[in-house]
């Protein structure tokens, strides 16, 4: 994520934007997942512990990545290591 170089405010806006894109439709959700955002998003949850705003925004983004019909295919989210 390029936003890591620009600090927390920019990173928070990037996570927010990813959530808006993924929440728009299953097609966009799948495209976002194909770009490999899942592990970087999960890493934002800590350690170290994130701020409350980052925690809420990242959680909201993760929920947008797994909602909708047709459902997310397991191969898109199941291989988290």
HELIX and SHEET records of a PDB file:
HELIX    1   1 UNK A    2  UNK A    6  5                                   5    
HELIX    2   2 UNK A    8  UNK A   24  1                                  17    
HELIX    3   3 UNK A   26  UNK A   34  1                                   9    
HELIX    4   4 UNK A   37  UNK A   43  1                                   7    
HELIX    5   5 UNK A   52  UNK A   66  1                                  15    
HELIX    6   6 UNK A   74  UNK A   77  1                                   4    
END                                                                             
